[in-house]
Amino acid sequence: MSVSSSHLIDVSFAGSTVRVAGITIEDFMDDANPVEFQDVEVSSVGVNCNGVIIRNAKPNVIMMSVTVIPGSNSDGKLYSLWKQYRVQNGSNKAAGQWSESLKASISLANGKMRANKSYNFAGGTMVSGPGGPSSNGEGKMQGRTYTFAFAVVN
C-alpha cells in the first residue's frame, strides 16, 4: 500500500487570522501556544442515592488566550487595551468600555480542513495580561499572554 498526499491531513494554523477587539494579531510567540482555548464544562453530573444519574446545565464563559512576541505591534496594541481595563489609583480608564463587550474572530487559512473555517465570539471582556516583561534563565524574553472571556460563540 502506498501513501500519497491525498492521505495526508494538513492541520496547519499558518496564515490564519486572529482579531480581538478590532486588533489583528499576527506576531505569535514560539514559547507557548499562540492561541489557546480552555475546555468549557457544559454540564455537571451526579448520582442520587438510587443510582440514577442527575445532570444540570452549567453556564460558563469561553476563555481564550493569545501569546504574542514581546514588543511587537500586536503586543503594543494588546498592552494598551490591558492598561485601559486596569484600575489604577481608584480610576478605571475604560469605564465607558465596560458597557460595550468585545468581539473576536479566528479565520483559518487552511483550505484543506473540512471543519468550520471561521469562529466568532461576542459578549467578551479582557481578563488578564502581563504587567511587564518576563525572561527565561537563558535571557530570552518570554511571550506575552493576554486572556479574554466570551459569552457567545457563533
N, C-alpha and C positions, 0 to 999 in steps of 0.2 A: 504494500500500500504506500503510495507516495503522498506527500503533503505538499499542497500548493498554497499560494497566497489566499485563495478563497477559503481555506480552512483557518486562517488567522483572524483573530478578533482584535481590532485596534481599540484600545480604551484610553487613548491619549487625551490629555486635557490641554495640550499645547495649542495656543492660538485662541483659546476660549476667552470670553469677556466676562468680567465681574463688575457690576455697578452697584454702589451703595450710596444712598443719599445724594445722588447725582454725581458721584465721584467714580470715574473709570479707573479700575485698579489693574495695573499691568506689571508692576515691579514686585513680583513674588520672590520671597527668600527661599533658599535651599535647605535651611536647617530645621524646618518644621513644615507641617502640611500647609500648603499655600491657602487652601480653602478647606474648612472642616465644619461639619455639622455633627452635633451631639445626637445620639439616639433620643427619640422623643417617645416617652411612655404614654400610650393612648388609653390604657385601662389598668385597673387594679383587680386582682382576683383573690379570692379566699374560699374557704370551705366551711360550711356550717357544721354543727355537731352531728348531723345526719349524713355527712359526706357529700352534700350537694354543693357544687361549685357556685359561687356567687361572684358576680363581676359588676364593676361600675366604670363608667366613662371617667377619664381623668384628664381634665383640661390642662394643657401645658403650652409653653411657648416654644418656638423653634429657635435654637441658639446656633448662630453662625459666626465663625471666626475666620479672619483673613490675616496672613502673616506676610509682611512686606519688607523690602530692603530698607534698612535704616538710612535716613537722609534722602530717600528717593522722592520723586514728585508725589507718588501715591501716599507715602508716609507723611509728607508735609501737609497734604490736604486732610488726611485722617486725623493727624495730631491736632490740627486747627479745630476740627469738629469735636474732638475729645475735650479740648480746652473750653469750648463753648458750653458743653454739657456739665463740666465740673463746677461744683460750688466752691467758691473761694472767698474768704473774708465775709461770709454771710451773704454773698451775692451770687446769683445764678445768671450768667450772661445769656443763657439760652432760654430764659423764662418764657419768651414768646414762642420758642420752638417746641415747648412741651405740649402745646395744643395740636401740633402737627406731627403726624407719625412719619417715620422713614420708610422708604421703599428700597428694594434691592432686586437685582436680576442677575441670573447666570445664563449666558448663551454659550452652548457647547459648539466648538468649531469642527468637531469630528463628525463629518457627514456619514461615516460608516455605521454609527451607532443607531440602533433601531428604537431606542428609548426616546423620551422627551428631549428635545434639543434646546429647550429653554425652561428655566424655572423662575417664577416671580413670587416675591414676598412683599407683604404690606403690613401695616399696623405695627411698625417697628420702632425701636429706640436703641441708642448706643448703651452698652452695658459696661464695658471696660476697655482700657487701653494703657499702654506703658507711660509712666510718668517721666521717664528719662531713658537714656541709652543703657544697654547691657552688653557685656562681652563674655566670652568663654576664657578658660585658662590659657589658651594659646594666643590671646589677644585679638581674636576675630570678633567683630561686632555681631550680636545675635539679631535675628529677625524681630520685628516689632509686630505683636499680635493685637488686633482690635476685635472686640466681640460685640455682636448685636443680637437682639431678641426680636422675633417677629410673631405676630398673632395669626397671620393668614399666609397660606401658600396656595398658589394657583398653578 
